[in-house]
Amino acid sequence: MSVAYIQPIFVPDERLFQKNIRSIRSLKEYGNVYKIPDRLIFGGWGVDQYVFEIEEEIKKLFPESVCVKYEKNFGKAHIVNDLYNKYIKDDESIEYLLLSDSDIVYDLNIPNFVERLIVSGETLSEWQGKPFGLIAPNQAEGSCHALEKILANRYNFDTASHQESVTYPNEPSGIAGSCWLTARRAWDAVGGYRTMGVYAGEDAYYLMDLDAQGFSYSMCDSIHVIHPPDTDPDYNKWKYDTCVRDTTGHVVADLDDKIKDANDFWSSRNPNKAPS
């Protein structure tokens, strides 16, 4: 299974640290039962204490993995692009990327998650007559999918062991980027994420960039991950406002002002343990 897994680390406070550590442990538990990618790449930013604990846990659970500490809160788009360019780009054996946010939890009740995503994405793409671009699992608990859009069309098919149901929207929108599998050739064709800011709509623009080049995009309704709901209204408001402001479609070369803005937010929340 030529899949590389990339997961950002994001631990600016205790609450998000607990979410991140739960996600990493769930991946290990899932991998004890089902096949997960051999190439596991982690990297990110946060309070030094929490980053250290995350690094130690990753080393313990996944000794062969890569784990990178970033000195600044560059944001998801920059970190995923950078990890890809440094650790995957030159490895032509990798065919797929499984990209997962720091809080995603893997459900043992969903067998063979990665293999089924590949089969589902490739099967739909063949049926559509398009090259495979990406497929996302559905999300339990705090779903970020816009289901009113992505349930517009449905394709059902049987494999030797499962009945799969894949849905897709009429336009490139509505599929949340919290966890998805994308074809490496699609990633290379569009150049990865557009880096617009620390908190911006890189997932939305990745969908649009795939569509512009004729790749498929869909959601597998018969497979899910757990996306824990975020119950912090102040953080959610700040993140929403920042995302709206910075989602311009234009790549930003210098993120220093946006990084400072994010640091100011976290410093105001927890001045005694503010990330630098």
C-alpha positions as CSV (number, residue, x, y, z in Angstrom):
1,M,0.0,0.0,0.0
2,S,2.0,3.0,-1.3
3,V,0.4,5.6,1.0
4,A,2.1,8.3,3.0
5,Y,0.3,9.8,6.1
6,I,0.8,13.4,7.0
7,Q,-0.7,14.8,10.2
8,P,0.0,18.3,11.6
9,I,0.7,18.7,15.3
10,F,-1.2,21.6,16.9
11,V,-0.9,21.9,20.7
12,P,-1.2,25.6,21.8
13,D,-3.0,24.7,24.9
14,E,-4.0,21.7,27.1
15,R,-7.4,21.2,25.5
16,L,-6.0,20.9,22.0
17,F,-3.1,18.8,23.3
18,Q,-5.6,16.3,24.6
19,K,-7.3,16.1,21.3
20,N,-4.0,15.7,19.4
21,I,-2.8,12.9,21.7
22,R,-6.1,11.1,21.5
23,S,-5.8,11.2,17.7
24,I,-2.3,9.8,17.6
25,R,-3.2,7.0,20.1
26,S,-6.3,6.1,18.1
27,L,-4.1,5.7,15.0
28,K,-1.8,3.3,16.9
29,E,-4.8,1.3,18.2
30,Y,-6.3,1.2,14.7
31,G,-2.9,0.1,13.2
32,N,-2.8,-2.8,15.8
33,V,-5.9,-4.3,14.1
34,Y,-5.9,-3.0,10.5
35,K,-3.3,-1.9,7.9
36,I,-2.3,1.8,8.1
37,P,0.4,3.5,6.0
38,D,4.0,2.6,6.6
39,R,5.1,6.1,6.0
40,L,3.9,8.3,8.9
41,I,5.0,11.9,9.0
42,F,4.1,14.4,11.7
43,G,5.0,18.0,12.2
44,G,3.8,21.1,13.9
45,W,3.9,23.7,16.6
46,G,2.7,24.6,20.1
47,V,3.7,25.1,23.7
48,D,7.1,23.5,24.2
49,Q,5.9,21.2,27.0
50,Y,3.0,19.8,24.9
51,V,5.2,19.5,21.7
52,F,7.8,17.5,23.7
53,E,5.1,15.2,25.1
54,I,3.6,14.7,21.6
55,E,7.1,14.0,20.2
56,E,7.8,11.4,22.9
57,E,4.5,9.7,22.3
58,I,5.0,9.5,18.6
59,K,8.5,8.1,19.0
60,K,7.2,5.5,21.4
61,L,4.2,4.4,19.3
62,F,5.7,4.8,15.8
63,P,9.5,4.5,16.0
64,E,10.0,4.6,12.2
65,S,8.0,7.8,11.8
66,V,9.2,11.3,11.1
67,C,8.3,14.0,13.6
68,V,9.3,17.7,13.0
69,K,9.0,20.6,15.4
70,Y,8.3,24.0,13.8
71,E,9.5,27.1,15.5
72,K,6.5,29.1,14.3
73,N,2.8,28.6,13.9
74,F,3.0,28.5,10.1
75,G,-0.5,26.8,9.8
76,K,-1.7,23.7,8.1
77,A,-1.1,24.6,4.5
78,H,2.6,25.5,4.9
79,I,3.3,22.6,7.2
80,V,1.7,19.9,5.0
81,N,3.4,21.3,1.9
82,D,6.7,21.5,3.7
83,L,6.5,17.9,5.0
84,Y,5.5,16.6,1.6
85,N,8.4,18.5,-0.1
86,K,11.0,17.3,2.4
87,Y,9.9,13.7,3.0
88,I,7.8,12.5,0.1
89,K,8.4,14.4,-3.1
90,D,11.5,12.5,-4.1
91,D,10.0,9.1,-3.4
92,E,8.2,8.1,-6.6
93,S,6.8,4.9,-5.0
94,I,4.2,6.9,-3.0
95,E,0.9,6.9,-4.9
96,Y,-1.5,8.4,-2.3
97,L,-1.5,10.9,0.5
98,L,-3.7,10.5,3.6
99,L,-4.0,13.9,5.1
100,S,-5.5,14.2,8.6
101,D,-6.0,17.1,11.0
102,S,-4.6,16.9,14.5
103,D,-7.9,15.9,16.2
104,I,-9.2,13.1,13.9
105,V,-9.9,9.8,15.7
106,Y,-10.0,6.5,13.9
107,D,-12.9,4.1,14.6
108,L,-12.2,0.4,15.1
109,N,-15.7,-0.3,14.0
110,I,-14.7,0.7,10.4
111,P,-12.5,-2.1,9.1
112,N,-9.7,-1.5,6.5
113,F,-10.3,2.2,6.3
114,V,-7.4,3.1,4.1
115,E,-7.7,0.3,1.6
116,R,-11.5,1.0,1.2
117,L,-10.9,4.7,0.6
118,I,-8.5,3.9,-2.2
119,V,-10.9,1.4,-3.8
120,S,-13.9,3.7,-3.4
121,G,-12.1,6.7,-4.8
122,E,-10.6,4.9,-7.8
123,T,-13.9,3.0,-8.5
124,L,-15.9,6.3,-8.6
125,S,-13.3,8.0,-10.7
126,E,-13.3,5.2,-13.3
127,W,-17.1,5.3,-13.4
128,Q,-17.0,9.1,-13.9
129,G,-14.2,8.8,-16.5
130,K,-11.9,11.1,-14.6
131,P,-8.5,10.7,-13.0
132,F,-8.8,10.1,-9.2
133,G,-8.3,13.3,-7.2
134,L,-9.5,12.9,-3.6
135,I,-12.0,11.1,-1.4
136,A,-12.9,11.9,2.1
137,P,-14.6,9.6,4.7
138,N,-17.8,10.8,6.3
139,Q,-17.4,12.3,9.8
140,A,-19.1,11.1,13.0
141,E,-19.8,13.4,16.0
142,G,-18.7,16.9,14.8
143,S,-19.0,16.7,11.1
144,C,-17.7,19.6,9.0
145,H,-19.0,18.3,5.7
146,A,-21.8,20.3,4.0
147,L,-24.0,17.3,3.5
148,E,-26.6,19.3,1.6
149,K,-24.0,19.7,-1.1
150,I,-22.1,16.5,-1.1
151,L,-25.1,14.2,-1.0
152,A,-26.3,15.5,-4.4
153,N,-25.1,12.5,-6.3
154,R,-24.5,8.9,-5.2
155,Y,-22.8,5.8,-6.6
156,N,-23.1,2.4,-4.9
157,F,-21.0,-0.6,-5.6
158,D,-20.0,-3.9,-4.0
159,T,-16.5,-5.2,-3.3
160,A,-15.6,-8.7,-2.1
161,S,-16.2,-7.7,1.5
162,H,-18.2,-4.5,1.6
163,Q,-21.0,-2.5,0.1
164,E,-19.7,1.0,-0.5
165,S,-21.6,4.2,-1.1
166,V,-19.8,7.2,-2.6
167,T,-21.4,10.7,-2.9
168,Y,-20.2,13.8,-4.6
169,P,-21.4,17.4,-5.1
170,N,-22.3,19.2,-8.3
171,E,-19.5,21.6,-7.8
172,P,-16.1,21.6,-6.0
173,S,-17.3,22.5,-2.5
174,G,-18.7,21.0,0.7
175,I,-16.1,18.3,1.3
176,A,-14.3,19.1,4.6
177,G,-10.5,18.7,4.5
178,S,-10.2,17.4,8.1
179,C,-9.3,13.9,6.7
180,W,-9.0,12.9,3.1
181,L,-7.1,10.7,0.8
182,T,-5.7,12.3,-2.3
183,A,-3.8,11.0,-5.3
184,R,-0.1,12.0,-5.3
185,R,-0.3,12.8,-9.0
186,A,-3.2,15.1,-8.3
187,W,-1.3,16.8,-5.5
188,D,1.7,17.3,-7.8
189,A,-0.5,18.6,-10.6
190,V,-2.0,21.4,-8.6
191,G,1.1,22.1,-6.5
192,G,-0.4,21.1,-3.1
193,Y,-2.1,23.6,-0.8
194,R,-2.3,27.3,-1.5
195,T,-0.6,29.0,1.5
196,M,-2.9,32.0,2.2
197,G,-2.4,32.3,6.0
198,V,-2.2,30.5,9.3
199,Y,-6.0,29.8,9.3
200,A,-7.4,29.9,5.8
201,G,-9.5,27.9,3.4
202,E,-6.7,25.8,1.8
203,D,-8.9,22.8,1.6
204,A,-11.6,24.6,-0.3
205,Y,-9.1,25.9,-2.8
206,Y,-7.5,22.5,-3.2
207,L,-10.9,21.1,-4.2
208,M,-11.3,23.9,-6.8
209,D,-7.8,23.4,-8.1
210,L,-8.5,19.7,-8.6
211,D,-11.8,20.4,-10.4
212,A,-10.1,22.9,-12.7
213,Q,-7.7,20.2,-13.8
214,G,-10.3,17.5,-14.2
215,F,-9.7,15.3,-11.2
216,S,-12.5,13.6,-9.2
217,Y,-13.5,14.5,-5.7
218,S,-16.0,12.7,-3.4
219,M,-17.0,11.5,0.0
220,C,-17.4,7.8,1.0
221,D,-20.6,7.6,3.0
222,S,-20.0,4.0,4.0
223,I,-16.8,4.9,5.9
224,H,-16.3,7.4,8.6
225,V,-13.7,8.8,11.0
226,I,-14.6,10.6,14.3
227,H,-14.2,14.4,14.2
228,P,-14.7,15.6,17.8
229,P,-16.8,18.7,18.0
230,D,-15.0,21.9,19.1
231,T,-16.8,23.4,22.1
232,D,-14.7,26.6,22.5
233,P,-16.8,29.4,21.1
234,D,-14.2,32.1,21.4
235,Y,-11.6,30.1,19.5
236,N,-14.2,29.1,16.9
237,K,-15.2,32.7,16.3
238,W,-11.6,33.9,16.0
239,K,-10.8,31.1,13.7
240,Y,-13.8,31.7,11.5
241,D,-13.1,35.5,11.3
242,T,-9.5,34.9,10.5
243,C,-10.3,32.3,7.8
244,V,-12.8,34.6,6.1
245,R,-10.3,37.4,6.2
246,D,-7.4,35.4,4.8
247,T,-9.1,33.1,2.3
248,T,-8.3,35.2,-0.8
249,G,-7.0,32.6,-3.2
250,H,-3.7,34.4,-3.3
251,V,-0.5,32.6,-2.0
252,V,1.2,34.6,0.7
253,A,5.0,34.3,0.7
254,D,5.6,36.1,4.1
255,L,3.3,34.8,6.9
256,D,4.9,36.8,9.7
257,D,2.0,39.2,10.2
258,K,-0.5,36.4,10.3
259,I,1.7,34.3,12.6
260,K,1.9,37.3,15.0
261,D,-1.9,37.7,14.9
262,A,-2.3,34.0,15.8
263,N,0.3,34.3,18.6
264,D,-1.4,37.3,20.0
265,F,-4.6,35.3,20.2
266,W,-3.0,32.4,22.1
267,S,-1.1,34.7,24.3
268,S,-4.2,36.5,25.4
269,R,-5.9,33.2,26.2
270,N,-3.1,31.7,28.3
271,P,-0.3,34.3,29.1
272,N,1.5,31.9,31.4
273,K,1.9,29.2,28.7
274,A,1.8,31.2,25.5
275,P,3.6,29.7,22.5
276,S,6.4,31.9,21.2
